Amino acid sequence: MVAKIMIGKSVRGALTYNEHKVAEGKAQLIMASGFAAAIEQLNFGQKLQRFEYLTSFNPRVKTNTLHISLNFDAAEKLSHEQLQLISTAYMDKIGFGEQPFLVYRHTDAAHQHVHLVTTNMQRDGKPISLHNIGRLISEPARKQIEQEFGLVRAESKKFKQHTGMKAADPQQADYGRIPTKRAISNVVKAVMNSYKYTSLAEFNTVLNQFNVMADRGAVDTQQFQKKGLLYFLLDNKGNKIGAPIKASSLYSKPTLANLEQQFDKHAEKRKPYREVLKAAIDKVFISYKEITRETFIREMAERNVAVIFRQNEQSFTYGLTLIDHNNRTVFNGSDLGKAYSAKALQERLGKTDQLLKPEQKPYLKPAKHEKFYLPTQKPKTFLPTPEPAGYLKGLLGKAMADTAPVVPKKKKKNPGLEL
């Protein structure tokens, strides 16, 4: 887990950023700690007022906003309940557990991450110190949470916030209209500019990872003869859906002619990463006496490498493509050498999984922290209600004694002083 801390002077700015993401469908408020209302009942004004109530106690303190993002390994799939527990534990450990804070789950990147918004101003008008909070307080807290929840350690070589790209969502796209074009355009542009591919087939293999496909059409069609290219969204089963988009209509101009100009350049640029990929494959096989295809694919995915065995309609494997998301390179198995071709790797795969060292832990061990709340439960820690007495004291000020007010007596004039 990686924690990124942003210290600022505008609670409104941090809140607005996340609320805009919610409005765009790229984020969701999953927790509101220290707010005396359910999440769905809170509007922007109520959220802002809760923070401004605290900052009003000491207007002289200008730096009063803490905006944190907690970023998780790309392979980790965490539920709302897990993210709530992690966020609560993190805020407790950095000394902000008693402060009101909001947790937004963002979905605009390939890796899972949440944003936390709070203020360092307390009810007594004193601010919580933010000096070196990242190095001295957040870092130890982050490491403890990784251990407690069984998360991939940020220092680990396994930790990847890979591609930074998000697959096009066919369910959210409005087929045949601008959103479809935008979804396709975003993916195509990112792949075209960052990956090293040497053929349309390799380019397409990467696009398929993000639910997009480039189609030349059948060989006997005019589109194929004129080197036309259409882009489609794909559903989760790989089927084309929605209206196609012409390559020439996309801003990045991913036409076949433009793509072909890149093939030779990419062949040279990817050479330095050839041995790196071979070493990753060898490392997996060395760890096992025998390994199945499914486990091999999972092990490579853990190293951020996608393995695609190409099969015909009769389920015969005729090819292999590997996408190294770390270095943004695409290789056919045979490009790495004869020992890495589809046929050679097939021969090395077995029917069972047998680790080389029996004492090794099995693949993908379960997280240690498994006490997660079901959606129907309402854990008290998620939405703690402020103590009524203390909260009202802050609003109403000092309590007065329950007696009649004392009216001071008017002093009598001294007769001796009259002239």
N, C-alpha and C positions, 0 to 999 in steps of 0.2 A: 504494500500500500504506500502511496506517495501522498503527502499532505502539502498543499501549496497555500501559503498564507498571504492574504492581501489586507493591509492595514490602511484605513482611509478616514475621511472626514465627513462622509455623507452616507448615512444609513439609507436615505431615500434612494441614492444611486445604486447601492448594492441590491436593494429590494426591487427596484425597477428593472434591473438587468435580469433577475431571475423571473419576475412576473412576465416580462416580454417573452422569455423562453417558453413559459407556460402557455401564453396566448398563441404562440407559433406552433404549439404541439410538440415542442422539443424538450419539455421538462414537466415534472409533476411534483406538487407539494405533497410530501409523504409524512411529514411530522411537524408539529407546532408545539414545542415545549415551553411551558410558562405562559400559555395563553388560555384565558378562561372561556374557551369556546371550541367547538369541534372544527376541524379543518375546513369542511365544506361551508361553514357559516362565516368564515373570516373573509372580509374583503380587503382590498389594498389599504384603505384608510385605517381600518382597525389594526392591521399589522404594523403600519407605520406609527400610529399613535402609541402603541405599546412600547416601541423603542424610544420615541421622542419624549414620552413621559419620564423615562430615566435620564435621558440626556439633558432634560430641562433643569435637573437638580444642580447642575454645575455647567452653565453655558461657557465658562472660560476654557473648559477642556475641548479643544477643537478636534483632536484625533480620537474619535469615539466609535469607530466602526471596525468590526472584524469580519472578514469575508474569506471563508476557507473552502477549498475543494479537496475532497478525499478521492483519490484515483486508484483503481484496482487493476490487477492483472487482466489482460484481455481474455484469458481462459476461464476466469471466475464468473460464475453466474449466481448473483446474489438476489434474494427476494427482498421485498419491501421490509419485511420484519427483520431480516438480517441487517439491512442497511440502517434501520432504526436503532437496533441494539448497538451496532458499531459506532454510529454517530453519538449516541448517548454516552457510551463508554469513553469515547475520545474527548467529548466536552467535559466530562467529569475529571479526566486525568489532566487536562490543561487548565483546570480551575474555573471553568465556565458552566459547570453543571447546574448552578442555581440561577444563571442568567436566562432570560427568555431567548430562544433561538428557533430558527426555521430550517428545515432540511428539504432541499429540492433535489429530486432525482433527475439528472439530465440524460437525454438519449441522443445527443448530437455528435457522438464520437463512437468509435468502434469498441473502446473499453468502457466499462461501467464507472460512473463517478457521481458524486453528490456534492452539492454546494450548501454550505452552512452560513447563515447570516445571523449576526448578533451584535450587541454593543458591550463595551467594557465598562460602561457607567453603571454604578450600583445605586441602591436606594438612599444610601447615606451621603451621596454626592461625591464619593471617592471612586476614581477609576481603577480598574484592574490593570496593573502594569503590562505593557505590551513590549517592553524592551527585551530584545533577543528571545522572544517567545518561540520562534521557529527552532532555533538551535538548542536552547536550554530546556524548553518545556515540551514542544510538539514532537521533537525527534524521539526522546525516550518514550513518550506516550504512544507514538506510532509503532514503535518496535514491540512494546508490550501487547498492543492490540493484535498485531500480526500473529504473535504467539498464542494469545488467548482464543482467537477465532480461527486459527489454522489457515491464515491468509498467506499468499505467496509473498516472500520477503522482497522488499524493494532492492536490496543489495544483491539478491540472487540473480544468477545468469538467466534464470527462467522467466524473470519478471519482464513482461512485454506489454507496452501500451501500443500494440502494433499499428499498422497502417494509418491510424488516425482517420480512416475512411469508414463511412457507414453504408451498409448495403441499402439499395433502394427498396423502399417498403411498398410492395404492390397493393397492399390493402389500404394504404393511405393515399396513394396516387389517384387522381381523378382522370381516368383513362380517356385519351383522345384530346385532352386539354393541356393548358400550360403546365400544371403541376407534373404531368407525366414527362413532358419535355425537360423540365427543370431537373427532375429526379435522374433521368438518363444522362443529361448533360453534366451534372455534378460528378457522377461516377466515371463517365468516359474521359472527362478532362483530367481527373486525378490519376487514372490509370495511364493515360496517354503520356502524361508529363513526368511520371515518377517511376514506372516500371520499365525494365529492360527486356524486351521481347524481340524475337527475330522472324516471326511469321504471324499471319492473321490468326492461325489456329492458337498460337501461344497467347496472343492479345485477347482472344475470345475466352480462353481458359481463365484468365484473370478476371475479365468482366463477369463471367458466370459466378465467381465468388461473391459478387455484389449484386446479383439478380438482374444483370443486363446481358444482352447478346447482340453481336454484330452479325447480320445475315446478308450473304451475297445473292441468295436465291438459288434456284436449281440451275444446273449447268446449261440447259437448253433455253433458258429465259433471256430476254433482252437485257434485263438488269445485270445478269452475270456477264454477258458479252461486253457491256459498256462499263464494267467494273463499278457498278452501283453498290451502295451499301446502306442497309436499313438497320436501325437499332430498335430493339424490343425490350420491354420489361419481362422478367421471368417470374413465375410463381415459385413456391417452395419446392415444387416437384420438377422445376426446370422447363415448364411449358410456357410458350410465348403467350402473353396476354396484352390486351389493349391495342391501341393504334400504333403502327410503326412510325418512327421519326427518321427523316432523311438525314444522312451524314452532313450534307451541305448546309442544312438548316441549323446545325448546332454551332455555337460560338467558337469552339475549338477547332472546327473544320476537320473532324476525324474521318476524312474520306480515305478510300483505299490507296489512292495515289500518294497522299500525305503520309499514311502509315508506312508504305513501302520505302519511303525515303529514310525512315528510321531504322529499318531492319539491319542493314550492314553496320551502322554506327553502334547499335545495341549489341551486336555480336562481339564487338571489341570491348565495349564497356563492361560487359558481364564476365569477361574472362577471369579477372582477379577473384571472383566469388565462386568459381567452379570448385576449387579445392575445399573451400569452407563448407559447401553443401555436401561434398563427398564425405568429409570428416564427420558431419552430423549424422549421416546415414550409417557409417561404420560404427559410431558410438552406440547407436541403438542396438545393432546386431551383436556387438561385443558384450552387451549386458545380458543377453539371453542365450540359453542353450538352444531353445526353440521358441519361435514367435509367430503368431498368426498375422494375417494381413490386417485385420481390424486393429490389433494392438500396435502394429508397426505404424499404421496411419495415425493413431492417437498419440503415440510417442513423438512422431514427427510434428504433429500439431502442437504438442507441448513446447516444441522448439520453434514454433511459429512458422513451420513449413507445411504447406498443403500438398498432399500426395493424391493425385488423380490417376487411377488406373482406367484406361480407355478400353471399352468393351463394345462388341457388336451386338446385334439383336439376339444372337445365339449364346450370349454371355461369354464369348471368347475374348480374352485379354490380348490386345494387339499393340498396346502402347502405354506409355507412362509419362506423365508431366508432373514436375515439381515446381511449386511456387514458393520461393524464399521471401517471405514478407519482411524479414529483417533487413535484407539488402535489396529488396525490390527487383529480384531477378527471376526469370522463368527459364527452365531447362527441360528438355526431353531427357528421359533416362539415358538413352544412347549417347547424348551429347556429353555426358559425364564419363563415358567409357563403357566398354563392353560389359564389365562386371556390374554395371548399374542399369542395364537395359531392362525392359519389362520382363523379358523371358528369364534373364539371369536372377532378378530379384524374386520372381515367382518361384524359382527353384530353391531359393534360400528360405522361403517362408514355410512354416509348418502348420500342423493342425491343432497344436496346443501351445500354451504359453508356459515356458519353464525358465525361471530366472537363473542366471549363472550362480549367484550366491543365494542359497536358501534363506539366509537371515534377512535378505533385502525385504523391505516393506512392499506390499503390492502396489500396483499402479493406481494413482489417484486416491490416496488415503483420505478417509472422511475427515472433515474439520473436527477439531476437539470440542468446539463450542456448538452444541447441538440443541440448546434450549431455546427454540424459536417459537414465537407466539403464532397461533393460528389466526386467520383473518377475523374469526368471530370473537376472539378474545380482545379485551381492552386493557393491556398492561398499564399500570398506574404511572410508570416512568415516562410514558410517551407524551402524555398531556397533563403534567402536574398542575393542579389548580393553585394559584397563590393563596396563602392563608388569608381568610377574609379579614381578620382583625388587623394584621399588619398592612394589608393592601389599603384598607379604609383609612388607617392612620396616615398613610402617605398622602391620600387624597384630601383628607379633611384637616390635616395639621394636628397640633397638640390638643389633647382632650382637656376640657375644662371641668372643674369640680361641679358636682351636681348640687349647687346652692344658689340662693338668690344673689344677684350682683350687689357688691358693696358700693354705695354712693358716698364719696368723700364729703365731710361736713364743711360748710363754708366758714372760713375764719372770721371771728368778730374783730372789728377794728378796736384798737387801743384808744380809749377816750383821752388819755393823757397826751396823745400825739396830735390831737385835733387843734387847729389854730383858731 
